Amino acid sequence: MRNLFHLFFVIIFLASCTSTPEVEPYSQENLDKIYSDAVLYLDQKQFEEAADKFLSIEREYPYSNWSEKALLMASYSYFEAKKFDDAINQLTRYMQLYPNSKDLAYANYLIGLSYYLQVANIGRDQINAKLALQSFNIVIDRFSGSEYAKDSRLKRDLVIDHIAGSEMEIGRYYQKRNQHSAAINRFKNVVSEYQTTSHIEEALARYSESYISLGIYTEAQSSAAILGYNYPNSKWYEYIYTQLESAGLSLKEEKDSWIKRIWK
């Protein structure tokens, strides 16, 4: 990923050096110096200093060809400095100022990464994960042919799995405290929204288990039946099958059960 970033900014720098900025002639030398200093700071990993320099170009030469490039490079500098909120703010502003930019795919991708690298541990508020998911989906849906689409798909899948894991963690928390209705809502969300994640087998089993605890057997039997049909070798199927037997129940899919209706 770092090589991809490096190539991206080498291209921008070369393009900037060969273009003819729309500034007054007497300002050209000064503008060249500011830009070169900013790039030097970036190369030396003095990222916040680089960001300040790039933003000074935008402030002093707002109508030049350099302004757009400088704002994008300032955003990247903040990203490298791990100033993710600053990076997101500048990238958002960039997309508002340049809605037709050829670099919108990259801007959305970098916003996604900025949120992605702030994803909290499982069990905590997952707002950053959800915001990362939004940005990666934009890249995938609107810029599917871009060089950032492949990595966006990979990270989207990781984010989705992380969100599902958080739902499972909270569901287990409620279940251990015999708050089965609250637990069911969490497991239900995983079953309905995150069927392709690594958590689906446990979600089906826990969903069934919680309904057994409530004495509501139709949903419990249907969930266990779906688990057994789709994942017959799963340890979670063995786990819930034992519980059903202990309760004197069998596998049974009810066509009118909620889980049967939504299962894809």
PyMOL commands that set and color helices and strands:
alter all, ss='L'
color gray80, all
select helices_A, chain A and resi 2-18+25-43+47-60+65-80+84-97+104-116+127-142+149-176+180-193+200-214+217-230+235-246+258-262
alter helices_A, ss='H'
color red, helices_A
deselect
rebuild
show_as cartoon
